[in-house]
Amino acid sequence: MDRSRFRLPFVLLAALAVLAGCTKEETVEPTPQDSGPRLILKFKFDSTQVRLNNLGQPVAVPPGHGAQSPVFNRMSAHYVEFAPSATTLLGDGDVVYMAPETSLGGDLAIDHDLCLEVAEGEAFVNVPLSDLSPGTYQWLRVSLSYQNYDIKLQAVGIPLEATLASFIGYNTYISSFLVKDSTVTVNDDKLQGFWAFEVHDIANPVETGQATGITVPNPLNATSPIPAGSCVVTGGFPVPLTVTGNETADVVVEVSLSTNKSFEWTELDGDNVFEPINGETVVDMGIRGMIPTVQ
């Protein structure tokens, strides 16, 4: 199997099957453990938010590439840090969340089985507010580990939809995972960029492969860089978050992620339609920016 791109065998495209059903994966939000105020973070997926490059600068889709804004189903985060200033190095801020890691696959890796997958508006962090030290924070850093979304494509003139599951953390141990209706078994570590691709409505096997590029916006690259191969996205609060330690109400932060043309491929015929059967290959599937806002 050529794992460098998605494949849709022609013989299978002629036989569109009736979708057997859709099993919705239930997500259980973290349960508060005490009666004090909580620090709660929730994702928002915004296809109209500014599209950024790795340096946090606005960027258009380059010539020769196509792109679309996927419809997000679920997202996981591995690490959350609040940074007081632009010169705060990664790890020197206040880390309030870190997902479990494991060495089952040989190297240290994110344990996908224990990661919380959430939809838009669901809490991916819910911890006592006392876990965040009193102070003023201008920046938020979130290491994203997994994303699941729907895209549109075309093959031999037939418009299709597909679900893409991709692992964008530095290294992830995966036993198995659900793409849409199909389960993929791995039982190994996978480096950043591993994906699985399931086409809707046709009897086509799930394809897997490895992406060559993941955009990770960091507008603080000059003063506070992130390690290569990580997916620690950095975003500034429009109004800095100040914690006094005397709060009586929950602090809720909406973490808005830019999905603006975040699924990008080589475009061969200029129609901006993803056609993998014609040799168009994925070049990037990274989030295109982050804006945290206190609600």
C-alpha positions as CSV (number, residue, x, y, z in Angstrom):
1,M,0.0,0.0,0.0
2,D,1.3,3.5,-0.9
3,R,1.0,5.3,2.4
4,S,2.0,8.7,1.2
5,R,-1.4,9.6,-0.1
6,F,-5.0,8.7,0.0
7,R,-6.2,6.1,-2.6
8,L,-9.7,5.4,-3.9
9,P,-9.8,2.3,-6.1
10,F,-11.8,3.0,-9.3
11,V,-13.7,-0.3,-9.1
12,L,-15.1,0.6,-5.7
13,L,-16.3,4.0,-6.7
14,A,-18.9,2.6,-9.0
15,A,-20.7,0.9,-6.1
16,L,-22.1,3.5,-3.7
17,A,-23.4,1.7,-0.6
18,V,-26.1,2.8,1.7
19,L,-24.6,4.2,4.9
20,A,-25.4,1.6,7.6
21,G,-25.6,4.1,10.4
22,C,-23.7,6.5,12.4
23,T,-22.5,5.7,15.9
24,K,-22.0,8.8,17.9
25,E,-19.2,8.6,20.4
26,E,-20.3,9.9,23.8
27,T,-17.9,12.3,25.5
28,V,-17.9,12.4,29.3
29,E,-16.7,15.8,30.6
30,P,-14.4,16.0,33.6
31,T,-16.3,15.9,36.9
32,P,-15.5,18.6,39.4
33,Q,-13.8,17.3,42.5
34,D,-14.4,20.2,45.0
35,S,-16.9,23.0,45.6
36,G,-14.5,25.9,44.8
37,P,-14.3,27.9,41.6
38,R,-13.1,26.0,38.5
39,L,-10.9,26.8,35.6
40,I,-12.7,25.6,32.5
41,L,-11.4,25.6,28.9
42,K,-13.6,24.8,25.9
43,F,-12.7,24.6,22.2
44,K,-14.4,26.7,19.4
45,F,-13.7,25.8,15.8
46,D,-13.7,28.9,13.6
47,S,-13.4,28.7,9.8
48,T,-13.4,32.5,9.5
49,Q,-10.6,33.2,12.0
50,V,-7.4,34.6,10.5
51,R,-5.2,31.9,8.8
52,L,-1.7,31.9,10.3
53,N,1.7,30.3,9.4
54,N,4.2,28.8,11.9
55,L,5.4,32.2,12.9
56,G,1.9,33.5,13.7
57,Q,1.7,35.7,10.6
58,P,-1.4,35.9,8.3
59,V,-0.8,33.7,5.2
60,A,-2.8,32.8,2.1
61,V,-2.9,29.4,0.4
62,P,0.2,29.3,-1.8
63,P,0.0,28.9,-5.6
64,G,-0.2,25.3,-6.7
65,H,-2.1,24.2,-3.5
66,G,-5.7,23.7,-2.7
67,A,-7.3,24.0,0.7
68,Q,-10.7,23.7,2.5
69,S,-12.0,24.4,6.0
70,P,-12.9,21.0,7.5
71,V,-16.0,20.4,9.8
72,F,-14.5,19.4,13.1
73,N,-16.0,16.5,15.1
74,R,-13.6,16.1,18.0
75,M,-10.3,17.4,19.3
76,S,-7.8,16.3,22.1
77,A,-5.2,18.4,24.0
78,H,-2.2,17.0,25.7
79,Y,-0.8,20.1,27.6
80,V,-2.0,23.5,28.7
81,E,0.2,26.3,30.0
82,F,-0.6,29.9,30.9
83,A,2.4,32.3,30.2
84,P,2.7,35.7,31.8
85,S,4.7,37.4,29.0
86,A,6.2,37.0,25.5
87,T,9.5,36.1,27.0
88,T,8.2,33.2,29.2
89,L,9.9,30.1,27.8
90,L,7.9,26.9,27.2
91,G,7.5,25.1,30.5
92,D,8.3,28.2,32.6
93,G,4.7,29.4,32.7
94,D,1.9,27.8,34.9
95,V,1.1,24.3,33.6
96,V,-2.5,23.4,34.6
97,Y,-3.0,20.2,32.6
98,M,-1.0,17.4,31.1
99,A,-2.5,14.3,29.7
100,P,-1.1,10.8,30.6
101,E,2.0,9.5,28.8
102,T,3.3,6.0,28.4
103,S,6.3,4.0,27.2
104,L,4.3,1.0,26.0
105,G,5.5,1.5,22.5
106,G,9.1,1.9,23.4
107,D,9.5,5.7,23.6
108,L,7.7,8.2,25.7
109,A,4.4,9.0,24.0
110,I,1.0,10.5,24.6
111,D,-1.4,7.8,25.7
112,H,-4.3,8.2,23.2
113,D,-6.5,5.7,25.1
114,L,-6.5,8.1,28.1
115,C,-6.9,11.3,26.2
116,L,-10.2,13.2,26.4
117,E,-11.8,13.8,23.0
118,V,-14.3,16.7,23.0
119,A,-16.6,18.4,20.5
120,E,-17.0,22.2,20.2
121,G,-18.2,23.8,23.4
122,E,-17.3,20.8,25.6
123,A,-14.7,21.2,28.4
124,F,-11.3,19.7,27.7
125,V,-9.9,21.1,30.9
126,N,-11.9,21.4,34.2
127,V,-9.6,21.9,37.2
128,P,-9.7,23.9,40.4
129,L,-9.0,27.5,39.7
130,S,-6.5,27.3,42.6
131,D,-4.3,25.2,40.2
132,L,-3.5,28.5,38.4
133,S,-1.3,30.7,40.4
134,P,-2.4,34.3,41.1
135,G,-1.0,36.6,38.4
136,T,-1.6,38.1,35.0
137,Y,-1.3,36.0,31.9
138,Q,-1.0,37.3,28.4
139,W,-0.5,34.1,26.5
140,L,-2.0,30.5,26.4
141,R,-0.1,27.5,25.0
142,V,-2.0,24.3,24.2
143,S,-0.4,21.2,22.8
144,L,-3.0,19.6,20.5
145,S,-2.7,15.8,20.1
146,Y,-5.6,14.5,18.0
147,Q,-8.2,15.9,15.6
148,N,-11.2,14.3,13.8
149,Y,-13.0,16.1,11.1
150,D,-15.0,15.8,7.8
151,I,-13.8,16.9,4.4
152,K,-15.1,17.0,0.9
153,L,-13.4,15.3,-2.1
154,Q,-14.2,14.1,-5.6
155,A,-13.3,11.0,-7.6
156,V,-14.1,10.3,-11.3
157,G,-16.7,13.1,-11.1
158,I,-18.4,11.8,-8.0
159,P,-18.6,14.2,-5.1
160,L,-17.8,12.4,-1.8
161,E,-17.3,13.1,1.9
162,A,-14.8,11.5,4.2
163,T,-13.7,11.6,7.8
164,L,-10.0,12.2,8.6
165,A,-8.5,11.3,12.0
166,S,-5.0,12.6,12.5
167,F,-2.5,12.5,15.4
168,I,-0.7,15.8,15.7
169,G,1.1,15.4,19.0
170,Y,4.9,14.8,19.2
171,N,4.5,11.0,19.5
172,T,1.4,9.0,20.4
173,Y,0.9,5.5,21.6
174,I,-2.3,4.1,20.0
175,S,-4.0,0.8,20.7
176,S,-6.9,1.4,18.4
177,F,-9.2,4.3,17.4
178,L,-12.5,5.0,15.7
179,V,-12.4,7.1,12.5
180,K,-16.1,7.3,11.6
181,D,-17.6,3.9,11.6
182,S,-14.4,1.9,11.2
183,T,-11.9,1.0,14.0
184,V,-8.1,1.1,13.2
185,T,-5.9,-1.1,15.3
186,V,-2.2,0.1,15.8
187,N,-0.7,-1.1,19.1
188,D,2.3,1.1,18.6
189,D,3.8,4.6,18.7
190,K,3.1,7.0,15.9
191,L,5.0,10.2,15.3
192,Q,3.3,13.5,14.5
193,G,1.3,13.4,11.3
194,F,-0.1,9.9,11.4
195,W,-3.6,9.8,9.8
196,A,-6.5,7.6,8.9
197,F,-9.0,8.3,6.1
198,E,-12.5,6.8,5.8
199,V,-14.7,7.7,2.8
200,H,-18.4,7.8,3.6
201,D,-21.1,5.8,1.7
202,I,-18.8,3.5,-0.3
203,A,-17.2,0.1,0.4
204,N,-13.6,1.4,0.5
205,P,-11.1,0.3,3.1
206,V,-9.7,2.8,5.6
207,E,-6.4,4.3,4.4
208,T,-3.6,5.3,6.7
209,G,-0.4,7.3,6.2
210,Q,1.9,10.0,7.4
211,A,1.6,13.7,6.6
212,T,4.8,15.6,5.7
213,G,3.8,18.9,7.4
214,I,1.9,20.2,10.3
215,T,1.5,23.9,10.8
216,V,1.9,25.0,14.5
217,P,1.4,28.8,14.9
218,N,3.7,30.4,17.4
219,P,3.8,34.2,17.3
220,L,6.4,34.1,20.0
221,N,8.9,32.2,18.0
222,A,11.6,34.9,18.3
223,T,11.4,35.0,22.1
224,S,9.9,31.7,23.2
225,P,10.3,29.0,20.5
226,I,8.8,25.5,20.7
227,P,10.5,22.2,19.9
228,A,10.4,20.9,16.4
229,G,7.8,18.1,16.0
230,S,5.6,19.3,18.8
231,C,2.1,20.8,18.4
232,V,2.2,23.5,21.1
233,V,0.0,26.2,19.6
234,T,0.4,29.7,21.1
235,G,-2.2,32.4,21.2
236,G,-2.5,35.8,23.0
237,F,-5.4,36.8,25.1
238,P,-7.1,40.0,23.6
239,V,-7.5,41.1,27.2
240,P,-5.0,39.5,29.6
241,L,-6.3,37.1,32.2
242,T,-5.8,38.2,35.8
243,V,-6.2,35.8,38.7
244,T,-6.2,37.2,42.2
245,G,-6.9,34.0,44.2
246,N,-10.0,35.5,45.7
247,E,-12.4,34.5,42.9
248,T,-15.7,33.0,43.8
249,A,-17.0,32.2,40.3
250,D,-15.6,29.8,37.6
251,V,-13.2,31.2,35.0
252,V,-14.2,29.9,31.6
253,V,-11.8,30.4,28.7
254,E,-13.0,29.9,25.1
255,V,-10.1,28.6,23.0
256,S,-10.9,29.5,19.5
257,L,-8.9,27.5,16.9
258,S,-8.6,28.7,13.3
259,T,-9.8,25.9,10.9
260,N,-9.5,28.4,8.0
261,K,-8.4,26.3,5.1
262,S,-6.4,24.1,7.5
263,F,-6.7,21.0,5.2
264,E,-4.2,21.7,2.4
265,W,-3.1,19.6,-0.7
266,T,-1.2,19.8,-3.9
267,E,-3.7,21.1,-6.5
268,L,-3.0,19.7,-10.0
269,D,-5.9,21.1,-12.1
270,G,-6.7,24.4,-10.5
271,D,-10.3,23.6,-9.4
272,N,-9.6,23.6,-5.6
273,V,-11.3,20.3,-5.3
274,F,-9.5,17.5,-3.5
275,E,-9.0,14.6,-5.9
276,P,-6.7,12.0,-4.4
277,I,-7.4,9.5,-7.2
278,N,-5.8,12.0,-9.6
279,G,-2.6,12.2,-7.6
280,E,-3.4,15.2,-5.4
281,T,-1.6,14.7,-2.0
282,V,-2.1,16.2,1.4
283,V,0.7,18.6,2.5
284,D,-0.7,20.1,5.7
285,M,-3.4,19.5,8.3
286,G,-2.4,21.8,11.1
287,I,-4.5,24.3,13.0
288,R,-4.1,27.8,11.7
289,G,-4.1,29.9,14.9
290,M,-5.5,30.2,18.4
291,I,-7.3,33.0,20.2
292,P,-8.2,32.4,23.9
293,T,-10.9,34.6,25.4
294,V,-12.2,34.8,28.9
295,Q,-16.0,34.4,28.8
